[in-house]
Amino acid sequence: ANIISKSDGVADGSAETGVMDASVIDVVSKSLGVKLHDGRMSFVIQSDEPVPVRNRKSDYTTVREDQQMVTFPIYEGEEPLAEDNFKIGELHLGPIPPRSPGESSLAVEFTYDKDGTLNVEAEDLESGEKVDSRFEGVGKHTEQGIDHMQDNLPQRSD
C-alpha cells in the first residue's frame, strides 16, 4: 500500500494517477525537541514521523560545576535556534548528584500520540533520578501559537 501523509492531502482522482491502494496516516506536523544551553534546538522527534512515535536521546550533560538541577525547555518547530520556535513548556530534573560539567549522562524521551499529547521524561542515567510531564494539544494551532507565527513572519521590504 502507498502511504500518504494527512498533511500532504489526497488529490481527487488519485486512482486515475496510478495510486490504487492508499492509506492515510497521522504524522508529526512540526519537529519536537529541547533547547540546549547555547540556544540551539536539539530535535528529539522530527516532523513527518508517523504517529504514535517514541524517541529517546541520551547525549545530554550538565554544563556548570556542581549543577544539581537541569531544566529542559521543550519546543516545537523547525528552526535551528530554539527561541525561533514555539515553546511548549519546561521539565525540571533534580536534584541530581553534583558533578563537573560534562560528567553527567542525561536522557530525554518524547512520546507523541495522534491526539496531540506529548509525554516527556528526563533521566539522570547515573543516579536513576527521573521526572516526567504531559503536554496536551501539541501540534494544534492555538490563538497564542498563531499570534507567535504571525509575529515571526519575515517582513517584506517593498
Backbone hydrogen bonds, N-H to C=O, Kabsch-Sander energy under -0.5 kcal/mol:
donor,donor_aa,acceptor,acceptor_aa,energy
2,N,21,D,-2.4
4,I,23,S,-2.7
6,K,25,I,-1.7
8,D,5,S,-0.9
9,G,5,S,-1.1
14,S,11,A,-1.0
16,E,13,G,-1.1
17,T,13,G,-0.7
17,T,14,S,-0.8
18,G,15,A,-1.0
19,V,14,S,-1.8
20,M,18,G,-1.0
22,A,20,M,-0.6
23,S,2,N,-2.1
25,I,4,I,-1.5
28,V,49,E,-2.2
32,L,45,I,-2.9
33,G,75,Y,-2.4
34,V,42,S,-2.1
35,K,73,P,-1.9
36,L,40,R,-3.0
39,G,36,L,-2.2
41,M,80,P,-2.9
42,S,34,V,-3.1
43,F,41,M,-0.7
44,V,32,L,-2.8
45,I,32,L,-2.3
48,D,28,V,-3.6
49,E,46,Q,-1.2
51,V,26,D,-2.4
53,V,112,Y,-2.3
55,N,110,F,-2.3
57,K,108,V,-2.7
60,Y,106,L,-1.8
66,D,99,R,-1.6
67,Q,64,R,-1.5
67,Q,99,R,-0.7
70,V,93,L,-2.7
72,F,91,L,-3.5
74,I,89,G,-3.2
75,Y,33,G,-3.0
76,E,86,F,-2.4
77,G,31,S,-2.6
82,A,39,G,-2.4
82,A,80,P,-0.6
84,D,81,L,-1.7
85,N,82,A,-2.4
86,F,76,E,-2.6
87,K,85,N,-0.5
88,I,74,I,-2.7
89,G,74,I,-1.3
91,L,72,F,-1.4
93,L,70,V,-3.3
93,L,91,L,-0.5
94,G,92,H,-0.5
96,I,68,Q,-1.9
102,G,62,T,-1.5
103,E,100,S,-2.1
106,L,60,Y,-2.7
106,L,104,S,-0.6
107,A,123,E,-2.4
108,V,57,K,-2.5
109,E,121,E,-2.6
110,F,55,N,-2.8
111,T,119,N,-2.4
112,Y,53,V,-2.8
113,D,117,T,-1.8
116,G,113,D,-2.0
118,L,116,G,-0.5
118,L,135,F,-3.0
119,N,111,T,-3.0
119,N,117,T,-0.6
120,V,118,L,-0.5
120,V,133,S,-2.8
121,E,109,E,-2.3
122,A,131,V,-2.8
123,E,107,A,-2.5
124,D,129,E,-2.6
125,L,105,S,-2.9
125,L,123,E,-0.8
126,E,105,S,-0.5
128,G,124,D,-2.6
131,V,122,A,-2.0
133,S,120,V,-2.3
135,F,118,L,-2.8
138,V,116,G,-2.8
140,K,137,G,-1.6
142,T,140,K,-0.9
146,I,142,T,-2.6
147,D,143,E,-2.4
148,H,144,Q,-2.3
149,M,145,G,-2.4
150,Q,146,I,-2.6
151,D,147,D,-2.5
152,N,148,H,-1.1
153,L,150,Q,-1.2
158,D,156,R,-0.6
